[in-house]
Amino acid sequence: MKSSVFAAAAVALMGLAAPASAQEVGACLITKTDTNPFFVKMKEGATAKAKELGVNLKSYAGKVDGDSESQVAAIESCIADGAKGILLTASDTKGIVSTVKKARDAGILVIALDTPLDPLDAADATFATDNFEAGRLIGAWAAATLGDKAKEAKIGFLDLTPDQPTVDVLRDQGFMAGFGIDTKDVNKIGDEDDPRIVGHDVTNGNEEGGRKAMENLLQKDNTINVIHTINEPAAVGAYQALKAVGLEGQVLIVSVDGGCPGVKSVTEGVIGATSQQYPLLMASLGIEAIAAFAKDGTKPKPTEGKDFFDTGVNLVTDKPANGVTSIDTKEGTAKCWG
């Protein structure tokens, strides 16, 4: 995506204008953690846009991915502070809905970033990557790369948390659809019966979790040759586990994020392909939406034909596959974050 496209999207979204009285507009950003580069960049985007528009932004984060209690407490604080809007990447996409309702009942605009709530309309709007498409792209690339060998692949899934947040389900099931696996219930991880699936494990979206999960799957079947990972930190952990037993050159690792470290991992051959998303855009558009809402009550609208605002995705690889649109790591580096 080019900056001009981003700007056009923003203008089309809500007719941007700074609020009449900057001091009256408070906003909150609540992320899953404050250490994952994805959320670090999201905070940078929100902070810069808030400064530009005169919005008073407060930022909160869970202690680890999956820490919903801290996110609930943060929403309560935002309600008490009289915030006009909340940007939320929820760890527990179902469990936090009742607290989100309290915020909306208090007249606060709640926008889900990256991770849709369950149900999706529990938030006023969602600004996100099409996470199913992100998963489908890496699944289709892996299948095309393997060719006929895809029919006999041994696949491991390094997912996020046992709670199966929506972003986890969408990427996981999208990969399966792209690879040619029957997802059964597309809203659920783990009900599939394709014999190519070795198993699933959870990573909490970090390197150590990825390493441990990879070790667990190798104990089930050390002939695994394809690994789907929820994000790039988990992918790096998986690679470390494979390298420790001399299998790093025998397993195709794919992921989602598109951060600069992740794109570098593609360049180095650690990751075969990754789907690049744009967290800074999500957050900056979110702040713009809060400013517009504070000014005249305008609420953001979804992308035409979708039930959320799609902030875009690109497959990044230096080994393009037939039938799968991609960009190389040079272009991916120009668009990366973190």
N, C-alpha and C positions, 0 to 999 in steps of 0.2 A: 504494500500500500504506500502511496505517496502522501506527503503532508497536505497537498491540495485536496486530496480525497477526504482526508480526515477533517479538514476545515469545512468542506462542503457538507459532510455528514453532520457536523456540529450545528451548522446554520440551519440545515433542513430539520434538525431534530427539535429545536425549540426557539428560534429567533433570539439569539443570545443578547443579554444586556445585563450590566451590573445592577444590583439592587439600589433603590433610591437612598437608603440609609444603611451603610455597611455595618454599623455597630449593632444593628438589630438582627443580623443574620448569623446564626450559629449553625455549625454543621459538625457531624461526627463521622470518622472513618473507623470501621471496626474490621480488622483482618484476622485471619486464622493464627498467624504468628507475626513477629516483627523481625525474623531472621531469614526466612526464605527470600531469595532475591526477587521473586515475583511480587511479593507483598511489599518489599522495600521499594521497588520501582513504583508500585501502585501508590504508596504513601508520597513519594516524590512528586508524582503527577498531581495528586490531590492538593498537596501543599503549595505547589507552584501556581496552580489555577486558583486556589483560594486566595493567595496573596494578590494575584492579578485582579480578582473580582471583589476584593475587600470582604471576603467571608472569613469569619472566625472559626477555624478548624481545630477540633480536638481529635487526637488519634488514640486508639486502643487496640490491643491484640491479645489473643490467647497465649498462654505460656507455651503450649505445644499445639500442633495440629490435632484437633479433636477436643480441645478444651472449650466446651460450650458454656460452662458456668461463668467463665470470665467474660464471654461475649454477652451473656444475659445481664450480668452486672453492668457492663458498659452501656447497654441500651437503657437500663434503668437510670444511669447517670445522665445520659443524653436527654431523657424525658424530664428529669428534675432540672436540668440546665435550660430547658426551653428551646432546644435545638429546632431549627426549621427542617432539617433533613438528616438522614442517616444513610451512609454507604456501608454495606455489610457483605462480607464474604463469610458465610455461615459454615461452621464446623458440623453442626447437627441441623440439617436442613428441615427436618420435621419437628424436632424438639423445641426449636427456637420460635416457632410460628406463633405461639400464644403470647410471647413477649413482644414480638413484632406487632401483633394486633394492638397491644397496649399503646405502642408508639403511634401507630396510625390513628387510633381512636383519640389520641391527644393532639391530632392535627399535624403530625410530623410526616414528611415525605420519606418513605423507605425504599431505597433502591438496592437490589441485590447486584453485586459485582462478581463476575466470573462464575459463581456457583448459584444456580437457581434454587429458590426455596421449594419446598414440597408441601402443598401445591404451589405452582409457579405464581399464581395470582395472590399469594399471601403477601407479596411485596407490591408496591405501586408500579414498579418497573424493574426490568433486569437488563443490565448492560454486560454482555459476555461474548466470549468466543462461542461459536457453534461447536460445543464440545463433542457432540456425536460426530460431526464432520471431521473434527480434529482426529478423533480415533479412527474414523473410516479411512482417512488419508494414509495413516501409518500402517493400517491393516492391509489396504490395497497395495501399498508399496512393498510390504514384506512378502505378500503372496506373489506379486509380479516378479520380485527379485529372486525368489526361490523357484519360480516356474513350476515344472512338473513335480518337484520335490515338496511343494506345498501340500500335496495330497497325503504325505506321510510325515508331516512336520510334528515336532514335539514342542508344545507351546506352554510357557509359564506366564502367569499374570501377577505382576506386583502392583497391587491396588493400594488404596489410601488407608481407610480405617474399617473396622467391622460394621460401623453404622451405615455404610454404603451411602455417603452423601451424593447428591445428584451429579456433581461433576465427575465423581468416581464411576458411577454407573454409566453415564453418557460416554465417557472415553473408552471404558472397558467394552461396552456393547457395540460402540462404533467400530472399534478395532475388529471385533468378531464379524460384523457385517462386511467390512472391507476385505477381510481375509477369506470370507466364504463359509463362516460358521453359523449354524442356526442358533440364534440367541434365545429361543424359547420365549420367556417373558422378558421383553426388552427393558423393563423397568427393574430388573433384579439381576444381581450377580450370583453365579454359582449354580443355576438350575440347568445348565447346558449339559448335553450328553455326548458331544463330539469326542471320539476317542483320541483325537490329537491333543486335547487339553490335559496337561499333566496335573495342573492344580492352580490354586490361587493362594496368595499370602498378602499380608498388609505391611506397609512400610512407614506409615505416618508421614509420608512425603519427604523423608530425609535420607541422607547417605547411609547412616548406621542401620536404619530400618530396611533400606534396600539391600544392604549386605546380608543381614540376618535372614530376610525373606528369601533371597537367592540361595543361601546355604540350605534353608529348609526344603526348597523345591528340588535342589540337587540330590538331597537325601531320598526324595521320592523317585527321581529318575535323572541319572547323570547324562542321559542322551538328549536332554533339552537342547533345541537349536534355535528357538525364537523366544524372546522375552518382550512382553508389553509392560511398560512402566508408566505409572500415573504421572510422573514428572521427571525432570532431568537429575535432580539430586538423588532420587531413588535409582535412576539408571546408572549413575556413577558408582553407587554402592553395589549394585548388581555386578558391574564390571570388575570391581575390586575382588568380590567373592569368586568370580570366574577365573580371574588372573591368578588367585592364590592356589588354584588347583590345575592351572595350565589349560583352561578351556576358553580363554578369552577370544581366541581366533576362530572358535567353532560355533559361536552363538550370535545371532542377529538381534541386536537390541534396538528397540524403537521407543520413542517417548513423545511427550507433549510439553511445551513451554516456550522454547525459542529465546531463552536468555543468552547473553553473550558467552557465559561459560559453557552452556549447552551446545551452542553453535560451534564453539571451539572443539568440543568433544566429538562433534560430527566430523569436523576437519581432520581430527586425529584418528578417526576410525573407532572411537570408543562407542559411539552411538551411530547406527546406520542412517537413521532419518528421524527428524523431530518435526512436530507441527508447531509452528510459531504463532503465539498469540500476543496481544498488545495491551498489557496492563495499564500503562501510562494513559492510553487513550480512554480506557474504561473509567479510570478515576477522574480524569479531567472533565470528561463529559458528565460524570456524576455531579461534580461540583457546579458545573454550568446549569444542570437541571435544578439543583437546589436553589441557585440564585434566581432562576426564572420563576420557580414556584414561590419563593419568598416575595418576589415583586408583584405577581398578579395571579397566583394560583395555578399557573400553567403546569401541566404534568407531561412528561415525555411520552412519546408514542413509539411503538415497536417498529422494526424494519418491516417493510411491506411483505406480506406473505408469511411472516413469522410472529411468534408470540413474545419475542424479546428483541432488544436492539443488538444487532450482530456487529461486533467490532472487528471481525475479520480473522482469517487464519491462512497461513501459507505453509506448505510442506517444504522443509529444508533438507537437502541432501546433495552430495557430490556424485551420487550414483543414480541418476534418473532412471525410472522404470517406465516401460511402455504403458500408455494409457493412464498414467498418474501425473497430474500437473505438479510441478515443483519449481523451486528456486534453488540456486546453489549457495554455498556457504559465504561467498563474497557478498551476494545480495542479502543473505540472512544476517551477516555481520553488520551491514549498513542499517538494518532494521532492528537489531537486537537491543536488549536492555540488561541491566544488572552488571 
